[in-house]
């Protein structure tokens, strides 16, 4: 047996020591656990993780401890990441690590020459533009990362620009998820410019953002030029009929894309409220199945 799902860090420490390669840690709010005990358990877990030689996939869901905030918890994990040489996939979701925590994790991986990490998922962690900047620096210095998700963080245009810059230089990133990140035209234009040069990306998720026709125009240009993307998700943005037509025309010119999006629905939103129109809908035949990693 190689995988283990545990509740809390005390049991997760035992899972590490038992040699499991794939560990899911679910944090549940509990008034029966002393908050200091929970902090102690977490710190002890991180110490074991630092020297662990077996765990390759670690996923943490929920607030790290009732006694320390998310950023402080991320710093403790970062201490382990600075030494760990086996972990390939790290997922931290709903843990409120913020920009400060993202910076700590980014720096730890960058400073570890023997890091084996190839997949990083920091979805739903209250990361803003500054945190995205730190992740951009990580991408620029670590060419081994092939999957990155910053979905459901308020990184906005100011933050995604740093990801776009890194995308121009990164030749091994295959999956990039930026769903619901408050990205508008300015950020989309920067991403589009990078997509024109990138030759590694296979799946790109920019759904549930605030991209309008200006961004749609540039994304369409990138779709025509890019020869490696096989799947792109753009539902629930601010495209008008003109923007939708421009993107659909680009898809017709790119024969490398296996699948546009799940029943590719382009919808408009105004003032941040997503309003499905009575048109602007197109259906694509699913050729390749893809699920969030």
Secondary structure by P-SEA (a helix, b strand, c coil): ccbbbbccaaaaaaaaaacccbbbbbbbbcccccaaaaaaaaaaaaaaaaccccccbbbbcccccccccaaaaaaaaaaaaaccccccbbbbccccccaaaaaaaaaaaaacccccccbbbbccccccaaaaaaaaaaaaacccccbbbbcccccccccaaaaaaaaaccccccbbbbccccccaaaaaaaaaaaaccccccbbbbccccccaaaaaaaaaaaaacccccbbbbccccccaaaaaaaaaaaaaccccccccccbbbbbbcccbbbbccccbbbbccccccccc
